[in-house]
């Protein structure tokens, strides 16, 4: 018995010694005086040590990455409970923080490591009405691809990761198309947590200015009117004030229309391919902190730490209102009758911000010998700028009763399921009258963009048709929380719709055809049996001399207006049920 007690005492001593060590240890960033960033393996081990040291931290594996390593999710809650469903029932505001989507921009990786450690050792207090979740490193493949040169515009750290993942994909363009395993895993994490706020830590490129931290916020207009207004008028100003009190003079993400800053600055338009645009589809406020690339790495990390600390403080202070506003927005989403798919900056609406920049000047280039522009740090300025932060909606879509999609389009169906979309399958073959889109025109990018040749400038006409759907085809009722996501992804004219990302390009290719000599006889028979079509042909010949002289064009016209022409060519394979 005595030996058993001694072993227990020794175990407790080892445990508490380990706990004290884990809570007090310094990370690579601190040990290098702000010049180095943690490796992927160091970051993961850091959180595992904190998990062992504290009952308020839990590390889980959540899905796979293209690099062959699992994504990790770090949950932090002051009551030691880690069930997100219960968090929401307890009226905790849930913040999800993602780091290293661009591993060459590692500020959030190191800042988050220190923040969780400081919560564990009570240097930072985590309020009881806030729960945190961290993705320590999102782009694992890029983080493992360490170098010192790919971020030519950036001031440190000594080594960092690469923008592309293990497929050389930019994961901040992959949230809707889900070409990567990371994006699929992220969707699972996102819907497990159902976060009230998403923070996706970045470092900027672009102009030179005095500010260390800039902030990109979810486009207010994409949230409900009340929720977006609350974010714009109530919550976001508190973040700016909180950062100023911590001596970090933050401004909105610097997104200038031109290099002439006097023309003002526009709020960044974030379609659903980006993290903040994706989050908005599910009534989650998205923030993308963008530290300034030319500021020392140490300052960038510390400002990222300060912003996350401020976000926790202001979320705690506003948790009741945040949850209330978001729940109201969720309910409105289920009942909303129309959705805009296009947006443009409203130049009549703006606010004034104080921007601290540097005057531009010109001098001879030491590289080319020609004149070059530079920002003169000897001539700093602070001036009031117009900040255009309102967008006008367009391309309104009426919410159908349901969408119907044949089961053969499994790649789309799988992504819908990943995003908690409720789908029902027909139990039997079923004939239904639906609205079908015909793709009348589109432009396809001549150059690849993130593994795709995106379709844009899409024009579609609507026809009502009786279509036979097969047992197992999918019916998507439009009375669910995912309504906005469903519309954005399934309407062909959406910026980041599945059609825009080439998921349905197969319908744009005609599969059957004819030989002219054989079709000649059949075409004559078609015209004989269809006087209206013959009249239509004659009218077109009379109006178009080139057409009248082109036998192949006339045969094609007859074919495409006959029963022989395949009905699925250019017919968009997602159908709208109106009644």
C-alpha positions as CSV (number, residue, x, y, z in Angstrom):
1,X,0.0,0.0,0.0
2,X,2.9,2.3,0.9
3,X,4.5,1.8,-2.5
4,X,1.2,2.4,-4.3
5,X,0.8,5.8,-2.5
6,X,4.4,6.7,-3.3
7,X,3.7,6.0,-7.0
8,X,0.6,8.1,-6.9
9,X,2.5,10.9,-5.3
10,X,5.3,10.6,-7.9
11,X,2.7,10.7,-10.7
12,X,1.1,13.8,-9.2
13,X,4.5,15.5,-8.9
14,X,5.3,14.7,-12.5
15,X,1.9,15.9,-13.7
16,X,2.1,19.2,-11.8
17,X,5.7,19.8,-12.9
18,X,4.7,19.1,-16.5
19,X,1.7,21.5,-16.1
20,X,3.8,24.3,-14.7
21,X,6.4,23.8,-17.4
22,X,3.9,23.8,-20.2
23,X,2.2,26.9,-18.9
24,X,5.4,28.8,-18.6
25,X,7.4,27.7,-21.6
26,X,8.3,30.1,-24.4
27,X,7.8,29.4,-28.1
28,X,10.3,29.8,-30.9
29,X,8.9,33.3,-31.6
30,X,9.8,34.5,-28.1
31,X,13.1,32.7,-27.8
32,X,14.3,34.3,-31.1
33,X,13.2,37.8,-30.0
34,X,10.5,37.8,-32.6
35,X,12.5,36.7,-35.6
36,X,11.4,33.1,-36.1
37,X,8.1,31.3,-36.5
38,X,7.1,27.8,-35.2
39,X,7.3,24.8,-37.5
40,X,4.2,22.8,-38.1
41,X,5.4,20.0,-35.7
42,X,6.4,22.5,-33.0
43,X,3.0,24.1,-33.1
44,X,1.1,20.9,-32.8
45,X,3.3,19.6,-30.0
46,X,2.8,22.9,-28.2
47,X,-0.9,22.5,-28.1
48,X,-0.7,18.8,-27.1
49,X,1.5,19.9,-24.2
50,X,-1.1,22.5,-23.2
51,X,-3.8,19.8,-23.4
52,X,-1.8,17.7,-20.9
53,X,-1.2,20.7,-18.7
54,X,-4.7,22.2,-18.5
55,X,-8.3,20.9,-18.2
56,X,-9.4,23.9,-20.2
57,X,-7.8,22.8,-23.4
58,X,-8.6,19.8,-25.7
59,X,-6.8,18.9,-28.9
60,X,-8.7,16.8,-31.5
61,X,-7.9,15.5,-35.0
62,X,-10.5,16.7,-37.5
63,X,-10.3,15.4,-41.0
64,X,-7.4,15.0,-43.4
65,X,-5.3,17.4,-45.4
66,X,-3.8,17.0,-48.9
67,X,-0.4,16.8,-47.2
68,X,-1.4,13.5,-45.5
69,X,-1.5,14.9,-42.0
70,X,-4.8,15.5,-40.1
71,X,-6.1,18.9,-39.3
72,X,-6.1,19.6,-35.6
73,X,-8.7,21.5,-33.7
74,X,-7.9,23.1,-30.3
75,X,-10.9,23.8,-28.1
76,X,-10.6,26.2,-25.2
77,X,-13.3,26.6,-22.6
78,X,-12.9,27.8,-19.0
79,X,-15.3,25.1,-17.6
80,X,-13.4,22.2,-19.2
81,X,-16.4,21.3,-21.4
82,X,-15.9,20.9,-25.1
83,X,-19.2,20.1,-26.8
84,X,-20.1,22.9,-29.2
85,X,-23.8,22.0,-29.1
86,X,-23.7,22.5,-25.3
87,X,-21.7,25.8,-25.8
88,X,-24.6,27.2,-27.8
89,X,-27.2,25.9,-25.3
90,X,-25.1,27.7,-22.5
91,X,-25.3,30.9,-24.6
92,X,-21.6,31.0,-25.0
93,X,-20.4,33.0,-28.0
94,X,-18.2,30.7,-30.1
95,X,-15.1,32.1,-31.9
96,X,-13.2,30.0,-34.5
97,X,-9.7,31.2,-35.2
98,X,-7.9,29.7,-38.3
99,X,-4.2,30.2,-38.9
100,X,-1.7,29.5,-41.7
101,X,-4.1,29.3,-44.6
102,X,-1.2,31.1,-46.3
103,X,1.8,29.7,-44.3
104,X,4.0,32.4,-45.6
105,X,1.9,34.7,-43.5
106,X,2.4,32.9,-40.1
107,X,1.6,35.7,-37.7
108,X,-1.5,34.0,-36.4
109,X,0.3,30.7,-35.8
110,X,2.6,32.2,-33.2
111,X,0.2,34.7,-31.8
112,X,-2.4,31.9,-31.1
113,X,0.2,29.7,-29.5
114,X,1.0,32.4,-27.0
115,X,-2.6,33.4,-26.5
116,X,-3.7,29.8,-25.5
117,X,-0.7,29.5,-23.2
118,X,-1.6,32.8,-21.5
119,X,-5.2,31.7,-21.0
120,X,-3.9,28.5,-19.4
121,X,-1.7,30.4,-17.0
122,X,-4.4,33.0,-16.3
123,X,-2.4,35.9,-17.8
124,X,-5.4,36.3,-20.1
125,X,-8.9,35.7,-18.7
126,X,-11.3,33.7,-20.9
127,X,-14.8,34.9,-19.9
128,X,-17.4,32.3,-19.1
129,X,-19.6,33.4,-22.0
130,X,-17.0,32.8,-24.7
131,X,-15.6,29.6,-26.1
132,X,-12.6,29.4,-28.4
133,X,-11.6,27.0,-31.2
134,X,-8.3,27.2,-33.1
135,X,-7.0,25.5,-36.2
136,X,-3.3,25.8,-35.4
137,X,-2.2,25.3,-39.0
138,X,-4.7,25.0,-41.8
139,X,-2.4,24.7,-44.9
140,X,-0.1,21.9,-43.6
141,X,1.5,21.2,-46.9
142,X,2.4,24.8,-47.4
143,X,3.7,25.0,-43.8
144,X,6.0,22.1,-44.4
145,X,7.3,23.7,-47.6
146,X,9.5,26.2,-45.6
147,X,11.8,28.7,-47.3
148,X,13.1,32.3,-46.9
149,X,12.3,33.8,-50.3
150,X,8.7,33.3,-51.6
151,X,7.4,36.3,-49.7
152,X,9.6,38.9,-51.4
153,X,7.6,41.8,-50.1
154,X,7.6,40.7,-46.5
155,X,9.7,41.7,-43.5
156,X,10.4,38.3,-41.7
157,X,10.3,35.9,-40.2
158,X,13.6,34.2,-41.1
159,X,11.7,31.2,-42.5
160,X,8.1,30.6,-43.4
161,X,5.8,28.4,-45.4
162,X,4.5,28.6,-49.0
163,X,1.2,29.9,-50.2
164,X,0.1,26.8,-52.2
165,X,-0.9,23.6,-50.4
166,X,0.1,20.1,-51.3
167,X,-1.9,20.4,-54.6
168,X,-0.5,23.9,-55.1
169,X,-4.0,25.3,-54.4
170,X,-4.6,28.6,-52.7
171,X,-6.9,27.4,-49.9
172,X,-8.4,30.9,-49.5
173,X,-10.1,30.4,-52.8
174,X,-11.4,26.9,-52.0
175,X,-14.2,27.3,-49.5
176,X,-17.0,26.6,-51.9
177,X,-15.5,24.5,-54.6
178,X,-13.7,22.2,-52.1
179,X,-11.0,20.8,-54.4
180,X,-8.8,20.2,-51.3
181,X,-9.2,17.8,-48.4
182,X,-8.5,20.8,-46.2
183,X,-11.7,22.6,-47.4
184,X,-13.8,19.4,-46.9
185,X,-12.4,19.1,-43.4
186,X,-12.9,22.8,-42.7
187,X,-16.6,22.4,-43.6
188,X,-16.9,19.7,-41.0
189,X,-15.2,21.8,-38.4
190,X,-17.2,24.9,-39.3
191,X,-20.6,23.2,-39.0
192,X,-19.6,21.3,-35.9
193,X,-18.8,24.6,-34.2
194,X,-21.4,26.8,-35.9
195,X,-19.2,29.8,-34.8
196,X,-20.6,33.2,-34.2
197,X,-17.3,34.7,-35.3
198,X,-14.6,33.4,-37.6
199,X,-11.1,35.0,-37.6
200,X,-8.8,34.0,-40.5
201,X,-5.3,35.5,-39.7
202,X,-3.3,36.9,-42.7
203,X,-0.5,39.3,-43.7
204,X,-1.2,41.9,-46.5
205,X,0.5,42.7,-49.7
206,X,0.2,46.1,-51.5
207,X,0.7,49.7,-50.5
208,X,3.0,51.0,-47.8
209,X,1.5,52.9,-44.8
210,X,2.0,53.4,-41.1
211,X,-0.6,51.0,-39.7
212,X,0.5,47.6,-38.5
213,X,-2.9,46.0,-38.4
214,X,-5.8,46.3,-40.9
215,X,-9.1,44.4,-40.7
216,X,-11.3,43.0,-43.4
217,X,-14.8,42.5,-42.2
218,X,-17.6,40.4,-43.7
219,X,-19.6,42.6,-46.1
220,X,-22.4,43.9,-43.8
221,X,-25.0,43.8,-46.6
222,X,-24.6,40.0,-46.9
223,X,-25.9,39.5,-43.4
224,X,-29.4,40.4,-42.5
225,X,-30.2,44.1,-42.4
226,X,-30.4,44.2,-38.6
227,X,-27.4,41.9,-38.0
228,X,-25.3,43.7,-40.6
229,X,-26.3,47.1,-39.1
230,X,-25.4,45.9,-35.6
231,X,-22.0,44.7,-36.8
232,X,-21.3,48.0,-38.6
233,X,-22.7,50.4,-36.0
234,X,-22.1,48.6,-32.7
235,X,-19.6,45.8,-32.6
236,X,-16.9,46.7,-35.1
237,X,-16.3,50.2,-33.7
238,X,-15.6,48.6,-30.3
239,X,-12.8,46.6,-31.9
240,X,-11.2,49.7,-33.4
241,X,-11.5,51.4,-30.0
242,X,-10.1,48.4,-28.1
243,X,-7.1,48.2,-30.5
244,X,-6.4,51.9,-30.1
245,X,-6.4,51.5,-26.3
246,X,-3.8,48.8,-26.8
247,X,-1.7,51.2,-28.9
248,X,-2.4,49.5,-32.2
249,X,-3.9,52.1,-34.5
250,X,-6.1,49.8,-36.8
251,X,-7.8,50.7,-40.0
252,X,-10.0,48.8,-42.5
253,X,-8.1,46.5,-44.9
254,X,-6.3,48.8,-47.3
255,X,-8.1,48.1,-50.6
256,X,-7.6,51.2,-52.7
257,X,-9.3,51.6,-56.1
258,X,-6.2,53.2,-57.5
259,X,-2.8,54.3,-56.2
260,X,-4.2,57.8,-55.8
261,X,-5.4,57.4,-52.1
262,X,-7.2,60.7,-52.3
263,X,-10.0,58.9,-54.2
264,X,-10.8,57.0,-51.1
265,X,-10.8,53.4,-50.2
266,X,-13.4,50.6,-50.9
267,X,-14.4,47.9,-48.6
268,X,-13.2,44.5,-49.9
269,X,-15.8,42.5,-51.8
270,X,-15.6,39.0,-50.5
271,X,-17.4,36.4,-52.6
272,X,-18.0,33.0,-51.0
273,X,-14.8,31.5,-52.2
274,X,-13.0,33.5,-49.4
275,X,-13.3,32.6,-45.7
276,X,-15.3,35.7,-44.7
277,X,-17.6,35.4,-47.7
278,X,-18.2,31.7,-47.0
279,X,-18.9,32.4,-43.3
280,X,-21.6,35.0,-44.2
281,X,-23.6,32.4,-46.0
282,X,-24.3,30.8,-42.6
283,X,-24.8,34.1,-40.7
284,X,-21.4,34.0,-39.2
285,X,-19.4,37.2,-38.9
286,X,-16.1,36.8,-40.7
287,X,-12.9,38.8,-39.9
288,X,-9.7,38.6,-41.9
289,X,-6.9,40.5,-39.9
290,X,-4.2,41.6,-42.4
291,X,-1.0,42.8,-40.7
292,X,1.2,45.0,-42.8
293,X,3.9,43.0,-44.7
294,X,6.7,45.5,-44.2
295,X,6.4,45.8,-40.4
296,X,8.7,43.7,-38.3
297,X,7.5,40.2,-37.7
298,X,7.6,40.8,-34.0
299,X,5.2,43.8,-34.3
300,X,2.9,41.9,-36.6
301,X,2.5,38.9,-34.2
302,X,2.0,41.1,-31.2
303,X,-0.7,43.1,-33.0
304,X,-2.4,39.9,-34.0
305,X,-2.3,38.7,-30.4
306,X,-3.8,42.1,-29.4
307,X,-6.6,41.8,-31.9
308,X,-7.6,38.3,-30.8
309,X,-7.5,39.5,-27.2
310,X,-9.7,42.4,-28.1
311,X,-12.1,40.2,-30.0
312,X,-12.5,38.0,-26.9
313,X,-13.1,41.0,-24.7
314,X,-15.6,42.7,-27.0
315,X,-17.4,39.4,-27.8
316,X,-17.8,38.7,-24.1
317,X,-19.2,42.2,-23.5
318,X,-21.7,41.8,-26.4
319,X,-22.4,38.1,-26.3
320,X,-26.1,38.4,-25.5
321,X,-26.7,40.9,-28.4
322,X,-24.5,38.9,-30.8
323,X,-26.3,35.7,-30.1
324,X,-29.7,37.4,-30.3
325,X,-28.9,39.1,-33.6
326,X,-27.5,36.0,-35.1
327,X,-30.4,33.8,-34.1
328,X,-32.8,36.4,-35.6
329,X,-30.7,36.3,-38.9
330,X,-30.9,32.5,-38.9
331,X,-34.7,32.6,-38.6
332,X,-35.0,35.3,-41.4
333,X,-32.8,33.2,-43.7
334,X,-35.3,30.3,-43.5
335,X,-38.2,32.7,-44.6
336,X,-36.4,35.0,-47.0
337,X,-38.1,35.2,-50.4
338,X,-35.5,36.9,-52.6
339,X,-31.7,36.8,-52.7
340,X,-29.2,39.1,-54.5
341,X,-26.4,37.4,-56.3
342,X,-24.4,40.4,-57.4
343,X,-23.0,43.4,-55.6
344,X,-21.4,46.7,-56.5
345,X,-19.9,49.5,-54.3
346,X,-22.3,52.2,-53.5
347,X,-20.2,55.4,-54.1
348,X,-23.0,57.5,-52.6
349,X,-22.5,56.0,-49.1
350,X,-19.3,56.3,-47.2
351,X,-17.8,57.0,-43.8
352,X,-14.6,59.0,-43.0
353,X,-11.6,57.2,-41.6
354,X,-8.2,58.6,-40.5
355,X,-5.5,57.0,-42.7
356,X,-1.8,57.2,-41.8
357,X,0.3,56.8,-44.9
358,X,3.5,58.0,-46.6
359,X,3.8,60.4,-49.5
360,X,4.7,58.8,-52.8
361,X,7.9,60.1,-54.5
362,X,10.0,59.1,-57.5
363,X,13.7,58.4,-57.8
364,X,16.1,56.5,-60.1
365,X,15.9,52.7,-59.7
366,X,19.2,51.0,-58.7
367,X,17.9,47.9,-60.4
368,X,16.9,49.2,-63.8
369,X,18.2,52.8,-63.9
370,X,14.8,54.0,-64.8
371,X,12.4,56.1,-62.6
372,X,10.6,54.2,-59.8
373,X,7.9,55.0,-57.3
374,X,8.6,54.7,-53.6
375,X,6.9,55.6,-50.3
376,X,8.9,58.3,-48.6
377,X,9.1,57.5,-44.9
378,X,10.5,61.0,-44.3
379,X,7.1,62.4,-45.3
380,X,4.4,60.6,-43.3
381,X,0.9,62.0,-43.2
382,X,-2.5,61.5,-41.5
383,X,-5.6,62.4,-43.5
384,X,-9.3,61.8,-43.7
385,X,-10.3,59.4,-46.4
386,X,-13.7,58.4,-47.7
387,X,-14.3,54.7,-46.9
388,X,-16.9,53.2,-49.2
389,X,-18.4,50.4,-47.1
390,X,-21.8,49.8,-48.6
391,X,-22.7,47.6,-51.5
392,X,-25.8,47.8,-53.8
393,X,-27.5,44.4,-54.5
394,X,-28.5,43.2,-57.9
395,X,-29.5,40.0,-59.8
396,X,-32.2,39.1,-57.4
397,X,-33.3,35.5,-57.3
398,X,-36.7,34.4,-56.0
399,X,-36.5,31.5,-53.5
400,X,-38.1,28.4,-55.0
401,X,-40.0,25.9,-53.0
402,X,-37.2,23.5,-53.6
403,X,-34.4,22.6,-56.0
404,X,-34.1,19.2,-57.7
405,X,-30.8,17.7,-58.7
406,X,-30.3,14.3,-60.4
407,X,-28.2,11.9,-58.3
408,X,-25.5,11.6,-61.0
409,X,-24.1,15.0,-60.0
410,X,-22.6,13.4,-57.0
411,X,-19.6,15.8,-56.6
412,X,-22.1,18.7,-56.0
413,X,-24.3,16.6,-53.8
414,X,-21.3,15.5,-51.6
415,X,-20.3,19.2,-51.1
416,X,-23.9,20.1,-50.2
417,X,-24.0,17.4,-47.6
418,X,-20.7,18.6,-46.2
419,X,-22.4,21.9,-45.6
420,X,-25.3,20.5,-43.6
421,X,-27.8,20.9,-46.5
422,X,-30.9,18.8,-46.0
423,X,-31.5,16.7,-49.1
424,X,-34.3,14.2,-49.6
425,X,-34.4,11.4,-52.2
426,X,-37.3,10.5,-54.3
427,X,-38.7,7.1,-53.3
428,X,-40.0,6.5,-56.8
429,X,-39.6,7.8,-60.4
430,X,-41.5,11.0,-60.4
431,X,-42.8,13.4,-63.1
432,X,-42.7,17.1,-62.0
433,X,-43.2,20.4,-63.7
434,X,-40.2,22.6,-62.9
435,X,-38.4,25.7,-64.0
436,X,-35.4,24.7,-66.0
437,X,-32.6,27.1,-67.0
438,X,-31.1,27.1,-70.5
439,X,-27.6,28.4,-70.6
440,X,-27.8,31.0,-73.4
441,X,-24.3,32.4,-73.1
442,X,-21.2,32.5,-70.9
443,X,-17.5,33.3,-70.9
444,X,-15.0,30.7,-69.8
445,X,-11.6,31.9,-68.7
446,X,-8.8,31.1,-71.2
447,X,-6.3,30.7,-68.3
448,X,-6.6,28.4,-65.4
449,X,-7.6,29.8,-62.0
450,X,-7.2,27.4,-59.0
451,X,-7.5,24.3,-61.2
452,X,-10.5,25.6,-63.1
453,X,-11.4,27.8,-66.1
454,X,-14.2,29.8,-64.4
455,X,-17.4,30.6,-66.2
456,X,-18.6,34.2,-65.9
457,X,-21.0,36.6,-67.6
458,X,-23.6,33.8,-67.5
459,X,-26.9,34.4,-69.3
460,X,-29.7,32.0,-68.7
461,X,-33.3,31.8,-69.8
462,X,-36.1,30.0,-67.9
463,X,-38.5,27.5,-69.4
464,X,-41.2,25.4,-67.6
465,X,-40.9,21.7,-68.4
466,X,-42.3,18.4,-67.3
467,X,-39.2,16.3,-66.3
468,X,-39.1,12.8,-65.2
469,X,-36.8,12.4,-62.1
470,X,-35.6,8.9,-61.1
471,X,-35.8,7.1,-57.8
472,X,-32.8,8.4,-55.8
473,X,-32.7,11.9,-57.3
474,X,-32.5,14.7,-54.8
475,X,-35.1,17.1,-53.6
476,X,-33.7,20.1,-51.6
477,X,-36.5,22.0,-49.7
478,X,-35.9,25.7,-49.2
479,X,-37.0,26.0,-45.6
480,X,-33.6,25.5,-43.9
481,X,-30.8,27.5,-42.4
482,X,-28.5,26.8,-45.4
483,X,-30.9,28.6,-47.7
484,X,-28.5,31.4,-48.6
485,X,-25.6,28.9,-49.3
486,X,-27.9,26.8,-51.4
487,X,-29.0,29.7,-53.6
488,X,-25.5,31.1,-54.0
489,X,-24.2,27.7,-55.0
490,X,-27.0,26.3,-57.2
491,X,-28.1,29.4,-59.1
492,X,-25.9,29.5,-62.3
493,X,-25.4,33.2,-62.3
494,X,-23.8,33.3,-58.8
495,X,-20.3,34.6,-58.5
496,X,-19.0,31.4,-56.9
497,X,-21.7,29.0,-57.9
498,X,-21.0,25.4,-58.9
499,X,-21.7,26.4,-62.5
500,X,-19.1,29.2,-62.2
501,X,-16.6,26.6,-61.0
502,X,-17.2,24.2,-63.9
503,X,-19.0,21.5,-62.0
504,X,-21.7,21.3,-64.7
505,X,-19.6,21.9,-67.8
506,X,-20.6,18.5,-69.2
507,X,-24.0,19.8,-70.2
508,X,-22.4,22.5,-72.4
509,X,-21.1,19.8,-74.7
510,X,-23.5,18.3,-77.3
511,X,-23.2,14.5,-77.1
512,X,-25.2,13.4,-80.2
513,X,-25.2,14.8,-83.8
514,X,-25.8,13.8,-87.4
515,X,-24.2,13.4,-90.8
516,X,-25.5,16.1,-93.2
517,X,-26.3,13.6,-96.0
518,X,-28.4,11.4,-93.6
519,X,-30.0,14.4,-91.9
520,X,-31.1,16.0,-95.2
521,X,-33.8,13.4,-95.6
522,X,-34.9,13.5,-92.0
523,X,-34.9,17.3,-92.0
524,X,-37.2,17.4,-94.9
525,X,-39.6,15.0,-93.2
526,X,-39.4,17.2,-90.0
527,X,-40.4,20.3,-92.0
528,X,-43.1,18.5,-93.8
529,X,-44.7,17.4,-90.4
530,X,-44.1,20.8,-88.7
531,X,-45.4,23.8,-90.8
532,X,-44.7,26.2,-88.0
533,X,-41.0,25.3,-88.0
534,X,-40.9,25.6,-91.8
535,X,-42.4,29.1,-91.5
536,X,-39.8,30.0,-88.8
537,X,-37.0,28.7,-91.1
538,X,-38.3,30.8,-94.0
539,X,-38.5,33.9,-91.9
540,X,-34.9,33.5,-90.7
541,X,-33.7,32.9,-94.3
542,X,-35.4,36.1,-95.4
543,X,-33.9,38.1,-92.5
544,X,-30.3,36.7,-92.8
545,X,-28.7,36.5,-96.2
546,X,-25.7,34.6,-94.8
547,X,-27.9,32.1,-93.1
548,X,-29.9,31.7,-96.4
549,X,-26.7,30.8,-98.3
550,X,-25.4,28.3,-95.6
551,X,-27.0,24.9,-95.9
552,X,-25.1,23.5,-92.8
553,X,-26.5,26.4,-90.7
554,X,-30.0,25.7,-91.9
555,X,-29.7,22.0,-91.2
556,X,-28.4,22.8,-87.7
557,X,-31.4,25.1,-87.2
558,X,-33.9,22.4,-88.2
559,X,-32.1,19.9,-86.0
560,X,-32.1,22.0,-82.9
561,X,-35.8,22.7,-83.3
562,X,-36.7,19.1,-83.8
563,X,-37.3,16.1,-81.4
564,X,-33.9,14.7,-82.5
565,X,-32.0,17.3,-80.7
566,X,-30.9,16.2,-77.1
567,X,-32.9,18.2,-74.5
568,X,-30.0,18.1,-72.0
569,X,-27.6,20.2,-74.2
570,X,-27.1,23.6,-72.4
571,X,-29.9,22.7,-70.0
572,X,-28.7,23.4,-66.5
573,X,-29.2,20.2,-64.5
574,X,-30.5,21.8,-61.3
575,X,-34.2,22.5,-61.4
576,X,-36.5,24.9,-59.5
577,X,-39.8,23.7,-58.1
578,X,-42.1,26.7,-57.7
579,X,-45.3,25.1,-56.5
